[in-house]
Amino acid sequence: MTSAERVAVLGTGLIGTSIAMAASRAGNRVRGFDVDRSVLERAAERSGLEPADGVAACVRGASLAFVCTPVPAIASTVARVLAAAPEAVVTDVGSVKAPILAEVEAIAPPDGLGRFVGGHPMGGSERSGPDWASASVLDDIVWVLAPGTMTEEAATARLESWIGAIGARPVRMDAERHDRLVAMVSHLPQVASTALMGLAATEEAGEPDILLLAAGGFRDLTRLAASSPRLWGDILLANRRAVATAIDQYVARLTELRDLVLSESAEGVERSFAEAKRARLSLAAKPQVRTGVAVLQVPIPDRPGALADLTAGLGRAGVNIEDLQIVHSPEGGRGTVHLTVSAAAADEAGRALSARGFEPLRLA
């Protein structure tokens, strides 16, 4: 089915270009447009999409159109695409759904609303732009679809089929529920990372050595602070009520933990950490292995081939990696890999790594 699709991508940043690459990989013909010509040219070079001179030229003859512009421009672009491409199923990739759906229904041609499906692929990173794009960004990610009140079932089903064919997982969800959930698991982490990095930067003015002491935990928690300020400003303002509620809940949880520390409640602090650890270990694994996972901490030299040696050893031992994170040392020359494997495979993983000269430490 995918090879017959003619795909249009409006906005060729990280997600737009990744969609173009995944579509090309599936055999689709892809056109793209971006208001920044240099961005469009880099996207075309990476993805093989055919650059267009404008919205109308991009979507002419398209069967699927993906609007990947910044949030404030999504609704107006969707309206233009629905009018210019009367045969296309149109979707967007915005991180907020209810406000976009409402605006599209207010300004788009009524006879085109049946072909619009709100969407949000839950992929990407703190980096932005086509230079960081890859078809693999979409591999096995959840891709939320939030149909509007006027959306035709056939449009949603067609988009679901395409998403599944390129290797992602379509999940239907009410727009309001989507916005409430992503406020907690996507938007709040960005706020927390940004606030922590800002706090450390302020403290650095009086303590110039503070960032020299920043270890892996701080670097992990503040990674998102490197994200695009404009992009995230648009997202947070568009979902401001749900974000404000999530921040209030987070502040309440921080206050609770602060009070446990001040009251010297070792039992309470330990219980809070234990509950969070159980939840995190469950999150780290695929559904079929959530009944038991283990985390191994493995020091690793910072040299070409070291990670390949580690993963090859596990592969030869028949141990599947459920999750992998790399923490680089600020001093350079070494790093630490956190491996999540099924609990049943933990001992075999440890033996395989030790046999190749690594020193794994089981954390959980």
Secondary structure, 3 states (H helix, E strand, C coil): CHHHCEEEEECCCHHHHHHHHHHHHCCCEEEEECCCHHHHHHHHHHHCCEECCCHHHHHCCCCEEEECCCHHHHHHHHHHHHHHCCCCEEEECCCCCHHHHHHHHHHCCHHHHHHEEEEEECCCCCCCCHHHCCHHHHCCCEEEEEECCCCCHHHHHHHHHHHHHCCCEEEECCHHHHHHHHHHHHHHHHHHHHHHHHHHHHHHCCCCCHHHHCCHHHHHHCHHHHCCHHHHHHHHHHCHHHHHHHHHHHHHHHHHHHHHHHCCCHHHHHHHHHHHHHHHHHHHCCHHHCCCEEEEEEEEECCCCHHHHHHHHHHHCCCCCCEEEEEECCCCCEEEEEEEEEHHHHHHHHHHHHHCCCCCEECC
